[in-house]
Amino acid sequence: MTDDRPLVALTMGDVAGVGPEVIARAWAGGPLHALARPFVVGDSATLRRAVALLETGATVRTIDAPEAADPTARSIPCLDATGQDLSGVRPGIIDARAGRAAFDFLARAIDLAMVGRVDAIVTLPLQKESLHLAGVPHPGHTEILAERCRAPEHAMMLYLDAPEGSGRPGLGVIHATFHVALRRIFDLLTVENVESKIRLADEAFRPLTGGRAPRVAVAGLNPHAGENGLFGDEEWAVIGPAVASVAASGIDVVGPVPADTLFARALGGEFDAVVAMYHDQGHVALKTIGFDRAVNVTLGLPIVRTSVAHGTAFDIAWQGKASTSSLIEAVRVAGRIVSGRRMLAGSAGSTR
């Protein structure tokens, strides 16, 4: 019988953080295997230490190719993907070796996904300072993914799945700007940039809505969405024209909407996706609502990539305290997107 569960590569992230132990604990819990066929792209020796720390009783099995994964609740397949010796990396300490290895894990998983050997990537957190020390010229996952996938039009979506049985696709927040200083936001917000993010939101949600056009709302940048220019002109000079242009093409979008009321309206079911103007405008709202269930999704890529919404948590790393909720949700959402893309591809093929 054909196994339709997606083959999902879990990248270990920065090994000085909680990534390895989150994988080990989630594996022992069981839900991962109902959702997907997961395997780890990382360092098998480090993963064995995490399994020993948590005393789960699982066995880490080194594999040479994703096709050999064959995961079970008691057997964790791990594809070694770095030449770094990580035995001396200390928990909770910035280390160039860990930064380089985190990059290596991600690069290997991306390359496998790009040639169709895995269905999706789910990433555990990396540490930006460790990346920098390792000479990696990118601040995080999103930028590495965009360059390696050759995807100039991309964005990060923070996504919160809807409750079981609600009939809703969940709520996603897409960011017009992301890892930049606040003072740079005003220079980066252009009509073209906001238009691009609205289109990415529409495209990203269709696998989650079964093909239905998602309802997108665009947040204002200034208090009260600028109050007709009283508190700034970005709403009428940039955001409003972008919304009008994209709406004219047939996308279901409104805005700019004052951010202080927008998220309450979205949670009430009025919108499926929100385009936020900057990182904290979107992240604070969604993480307050569901920190342990939020998932990062990279939009605009030719591959499926989701991620936990938390960081490396150096303060509790390798103490057996880290929660697995976000990883389980990230795998669940990756599976939903893969299934949705397959369905849409099948529908397109049947109408030809």
C-alpha positions as CSV (number, residue, x, y, z in Angstrom):
1,M,0.0,0.0,0.0
2,T,1.3,3.5,-0.9
3,D,2.2,5.7,2.0
4,D,0.9,9.2,1.2
5,R,2.4,10.8,4.3
6,P,4.9,13.5,3.2
7,L,8.6,12.7,3.6
8,V,9.8,15.6,5.9
9,A,13.3,16.6,6.6
10,L,13.8,18.0,10.1
11,T,16.9,20.3,10.2
12,M,18.5,20.2,13.7
13,G,19.4,23.9,13.9
14,D,22.0,25.3,16.3
15,V,23.1,22.3,18.4
16,A,23.9,24.6,21.4
17,G,20.2,25.4,21.6
18,V,17.1,23.3,22.2
19,G,16.7,21.9,18.6
20,P,18.2,18.4,19.2
21,E,16.3,17.8,22.4
22,V,13.0,19.1,20.9
23,I,13.4,16.5,18.1
24,A,14.2,13.7,20.6
25,R,11.3,14.5,22.8
26,A,8.8,15.0,20.0
27,W,9.9,11.7,18.4
28,A,9.1,9.9,21.7
29,G,5.7,11.5,21.9
30,G,4.4,9.8,18.8
31,P,2.3,12.4,16.9
32,L,5.1,13.1,14.3
33,H,4.6,9.7,12.8
34,A,0.9,10.1,12.3
35,L,1.5,13.4,10.5
36,A,4.5,12.6,8.2
37,R,7.5,10.4,7.6
38,P,10.1,12.5,9.3
39,F,13.9,12.1,9.4
40,V,16.6,14.3,10.7
41,V,19.2,16.3,8.8
42,G,21.9,17.0,11.3
43,D,24.5,15.3,13.4
44,S,23.8,11.8,14.6
45,A,26.3,12.0,17.5
46,T,24.6,15.1,18.9
47,L,21.2,13.6,18.4
48,R,22.3,10.5,20.4
49,R,23.3,12.8,23.2
50,A,19.9,14.4,23.2
51,V,18.2,11.0,23.2
52,A,20.4,9.9,26.2
53,L,19.6,13.2,28.0
54,L,15.8,12.5,27.7
55,E,16.1,8.8,28.2
56,T,13.5,8.1,25.6
57,G,15.0,4.7,24.6
58,A,15.0,5.5,20.9
59,T,17.8,4.5,18.6
60,V,19.5,7.0,16.3
61,R,20.2,5.3,12.9
62,T,22.6,7.0,10.5
63,I,21.4,7.0,6.9
64,D,23.0,8.0,3.6
65,A,19.9,9.1,1.7
66,P,16.3,10.2,2.6
67,E,14.9,7.3,0.7
68,A,16.4,5.0,3.4
69,A,14.7,6.9,6.3
70,D,11.9,4.3,7.3
71,P,11.2,6.1,10.6
72,T,9.4,4.5,13.5
73,A,8.6,5.7,17.0
74,R,11.7,3.8,18.3
75,S,14.1,4.6,15.4
76,I,15.2,8.1,14.4
77,P,16.9,8.2,11.0
78,C,19.6,10.9,10.8
79,L,21.4,12.0,7.7
80,D,24.7,13.5,8.7
81,A,25.2,16.8,6.9
82,T,28.2,18.6,8.3
83,G,32.0,18.1,8.6
84,Q,32.1,20.1,11.8
85,D,33.2,18.4,15.0
86,L,30.4,19.4,17.4
87,S,31.5,17.4,20.4
88,G,33.0,20.5,22.1
89,V,30.0,22.8,21.6
90,R,28.6,23.8,25.0
91,P,24.9,24.3,25.7
92,G,23.8,27.9,25.5
93,I,27.1,29.3,24.2
94,I,27.6,31.1,20.9
95,D,29.9,28.9,18.8
96,A,31.0,29.3,15.2
97,R,31.1,25.5,14.8
98,A,27.4,25.3,15.7
99,G,26.6,28.2,13.3
100,R,28.4,26.5,10.4
101,A,26.8,23.2,11.1
102,A,23.3,24.8,11.2
103,F,23.9,26.3,7.8
104,D,25.2,22.9,6.5
105,F,22.1,21.1,7.8
106,L,19.8,23.6,6.1
107,A,21.7,23.7,2.8
108,R,21.6,19.9,2.5
109,A,17.9,19.8,3.2
110,I,17.1,22.6,0.7
111,D,19.1,20.8,-2.0
112,L,17.2,17.5,-1.4
113,A,13.9,19.3,-1.5
114,M,14.8,21.2,-4.7
115,V,15.2,18.0,-6.6
116,G,12.1,16.4,-5.1
117,R,13.7,13.9,-2.8
118,V,11.8,15.2,0.2
119,D,8.4,16.8,0.3
120,A,9.0,19.4,2.9
121,I,11.6,20.9,5.3
122,V,10.8,21.7,8.9
123,T,13.6,23.7,10.6
124,L,14.6,23.9,14.2
125,P,16.0,27.3,15.4
126,L,19.5,28.6,14.6
127,Q,21.4,31.4,16.3
128,K,22.2,34.5,14.2
129,E,25.4,35.4,16.1
130,S,26.7,31.9,15.6
131,L,26.0,32.1,11.9
132,H,27.8,35.4,11.7
133,L,30.9,34.0,13.5
134,A,30.9,31.1,11.0
135,G,31.1,33.6,8.2
136,V,27.6,33.0,6.9
137,P,26.5,36.3,5.3
138,H,22.8,35.8,6.0
139,P,20.9,36.8,9.2
140,G,18.6,33.7,9.3
141,H,16.7,30.9,7.7
142,T,14.6,33.0,5.4
143,E,17.4,34.7,3.6
144,I,19.4,31.5,3.2
145,L,16.3,29.7,1.8
146,A,15.5,32.6,-0.6
147,E,19.1,32.7,-2.1
148,R,19.5,28.9,-2.4
149,C,16.0,28.4,-3.9
150,R,16.6,31.4,-6.2
151,A,13.4,33.0,-5.0
152,P,13.6,36.9,-5.1
153,E,9.9,37.3,-4.2
154,H,9.6,35.8,-0.7
155,A,8.2,36.5,2.7
156,M,7.8,35.0,6.2
157,M,4.3,34.0,7.4
158,L,3.6,33.3,11.1
159,Y,0.7,30.9,11.0
160,L,-1.7,29.7,13.7
161,D,-3.9,26.7,12.7
162,A,-7.6,26.8,13.4
163,P,-9.2,24.6,16.1
164,E,-10.1,21.1,14.9
165,G,-13.6,21.0,13.4
166,S,-13.9,24.8,13.0
167,G,-13.9,24.6,9.2
168,R,-11.5,27.5,9.0
169,P,-8.0,27.5,7.4
170,G,-6.3,29.2,10.4
171,L,-4.8,32.7,10.5
172,G,-1.5,33.7,8.9
173,V,0.5,36.9,9.3
174,I,2.8,37.9,6.4
175,H,5.4,40.5,6.9
176,A,6.2,43.3,4.5
177,T,9.5,43.8,6.2
178,F,11.2,41.4,8.6
179,H,14.6,41.3,10.2
180,V,15.5,45.0,9.9
181,A,15.9,47.9,12.3
182,L,12.7,49.9,12.8
183,R,14.2,53.1,11.3
184,R,14.7,51.2,7.9
185,I,11.1,50.2,7.6
186,F,10.0,53.5,6.1
187,D,12.6,53.2,3.3
188,L,11.7,49.5,2.5
189,L,8.0,50.0,2.3
190,T,7.1,50.6,-1.3
191,V,4.0,50.0,-3.3
192,E,5.7,47.2,-5.2
193,N,6.8,45.5,-1.9
194,V,3.4,45.6,-0.3
195,E,1.8,44.4,-3.6
196,S,4.2,41.5,-3.6
197,K,3.4,40.4,-0.1
198,I,-0.4,40.5,-0.7
199,R,0.0,38.3,-3.7
200,L,2.2,35.9,-1.8
201,A,-0.4,35.8,1.0
202,D,-3.1,34.9,-1.6
203,E,-1.0,32.2,-3.2
204,A,0.2,30.7,0.1
205,F,-3.3,30.3,1.5
206,R,-4.9,28.5,-1.4
207,P,-3.5,25.1,-0.4
208,L,-4.9,25.7,3.1
209,T,-8.3,26.9,1.9
210,G,-8.8,24.1,-0.7
211,G,-8.4,26.6,-3.5
212,R,-10.9,29.2,-2.2
213,A,-9.6,32.8,-2.5
214,P,-8.4,33.8,0.9
215,R,-9.6,37.0,2.6
216,V,-6.5,39.2,3.1
217,A,-6.3,42.4,5.2
218,V,-3.4,44.8,5.1
219,A,-2.4,46.6,8.3
220,G,-1.7,50.3,8.5
221,L,1.8,51.3,9.6
222,N,1.0,54.3,11.8
223,P,-1.4,54.7,14.7
224,H,-5.1,54.6,13.6
225,A,-3.8,53.8,10.0
226,G,-2.4,57.3,9.8
227,E,-5.7,59.1,10.7
228,N,-6.0,60.5,7.1
229,G,-2.4,61.8,7.1
230,L,-2.4,63.2,10.7
231,F,0.1,60.6,11.9
232,G,2.0,59.9,8.7
233,D,1.4,59.5,5.0
234,E,2.5,55.9,4.3
235,E,-1.1,54.7,4.3
236,W,-2.3,56.9,1.4
237,A,1.1,57.1,-0.4
238,V,2.1,53.4,-0.3
239,I,-0.2,50.9,1.4
240,G,-3.5,52.2,0.0
241,P,-2.3,52.2,-3.6
242,A,-0.9,48.7,-3.3
243,V,-4.1,47.4,-1.9
244,A,-6.2,49.1,-4.7
245,S,-3.9,47.8,-7.4
246,V,-4.0,44.1,-6.2
247,A,-7.7,44.3,-5.5
248,A,-8.2,45.3,-9.1
249,S,-6.6,42.1,-10.2
250,G,-9.2,40.0,-8.4
251,I,-7.6,39.3,-5.1
252,D,-9.9,39.6,-2.0
253,V,-8.0,42.2,0.0
254,V,-8.8,45.3,2.1
255,G,-6.7,47.9,3.8
256,P,-5.0,49.7,5.3
257,V,-6.8,48.7,8.5
258,P,-5.7,50.1,11.9
259,A,-3.5,47.4,13.5
260,D,-5.0,47.8,17.0
261,T,-8.3,46.4,15.8
262,L,-7.2,44.3,12.9
263,F,-6.2,41.2,14.8
264,A,-9.4,41.0,16.8
265,R,-11.3,41.1,13.6
266,A,-9.1,38.4,12.0
267,L,-9.5,36.2,15.0
268,G,-13.2,36.6,14.8
269,G,-13.1,35.0,11.3
270,E,-13.3,38.1,9.1
271,F,-9.9,37.5,7.5
272,D,-7.7,34.5,6.7
273,A,-4.4,36.4,6.3
274,V,-3.0,39.7,7.5
275,V,-0.1,41.6,5.9
276,A,1.8,43.3,8.7
277,M,4.2,46.1,8.0
278,Y,7.0,44.9,10.3
279,H,8.2,42.0,12.4
280,D,6.8,42.8,15.8
281,Q,3.5,44.2,14.5
282,G,2.7,40.6,13.4
283,H,4.7,38.5,15.8
284,V,3.6,40.1,19.0
285,A,-0.1,39.6,18.1
286,L,0.1,36.0,17.0
287,K,2.6,34.8,19.6
288,T,0.4,36.3,22.4
289,I,-2.6,34.4,21.0
290,G,-0.8,31.0,20.6
291,F,3.0,31.0,21.3
292,D,3.2,27.2,21.6
293,R,1.2,26.6,18.5
294,A,2.5,29.2,16.1
295,V,4.5,28.1,13.0
296,N,6.7,30.0,10.6
297,V,6.1,29.3,6.9
298,T,8.4,30.7,4.1
299,L,6.3,32.0,1.2
300,G,7.4,32.3,-2.4
301,L,9.6,29.2,-2.5
302,P,9.4,26.3,-4.9
303,I,9.6,24.0,-1.9
304,V,7.6,23.7,1.3
305,R,9.3,25.0,4.4
306,T,7.9,25.5,7.9
307,S,9.6,26.1,11.2
308,V,9.1,26.3,14.9
309,A,8.2,29.8,16.0
310,H,10.5,29.8,19.0
311,G,14.3,30.5,19.1
312,T,17.3,28.5,20.4
313,A,16.3,29.2,24.0
314,F,19.9,29.1,25.2
315,D,18.7,29.8,28.8
316,I,17.1,26.3,29.0
317,A,19.1,24.4,26.4
318,W,20.0,20.8,27.2
319,Q,18.1,20.8,30.4
320,G,15.2,18.7,29.1
321,K,12.7,21.5,29.6
322,A,11.9,22.6,26.0
323,S,8.4,22.2,24.7
324,T,7.6,20.2,21.5
325,S,4.3,21.9,20.6
326,S,5.6,24.2,18.0
327,L,7.6,21.4,16.2
328,I,4.6,19.1,16.1
329,E,2.5,22.0,14.7
330,A,5.2,22.8,12.1
331,V,5.1,19.2,10.9
332,R,1.3,19.2,10.9
333,V,1.2,22.4,8.8
334,A,3.9,21.2,6.4
335,G,1.8,18.1,5.8
336,R,-1.3,20.2,5.2
337,I,0.5,22.4,2.7
338,V,1.9,19.4,0.8
339,S,-1.5,17.8,0.7
340,G,-3.1,21.0,-0.4
341,R,-0.6,21.5,-3.2
342,R,-1.1,18.0,-4.4
343,M,-4.8,18.5,-4.5
344,L,-4.5,21.8,-6.4
345,A,-2.1,20.2,-8.9
346,G,-4.5,17.3,-9.4
347,S,-7.4,19.7,-9.9
348,A,-5.4,21.6,-12.5
349,G,-4.4,18.4,-14.3
350,S,-8.0,17.2,-14.4
351,T,-9.2,20.4,-16.1
352,R,-6.7,20.3,-18.9
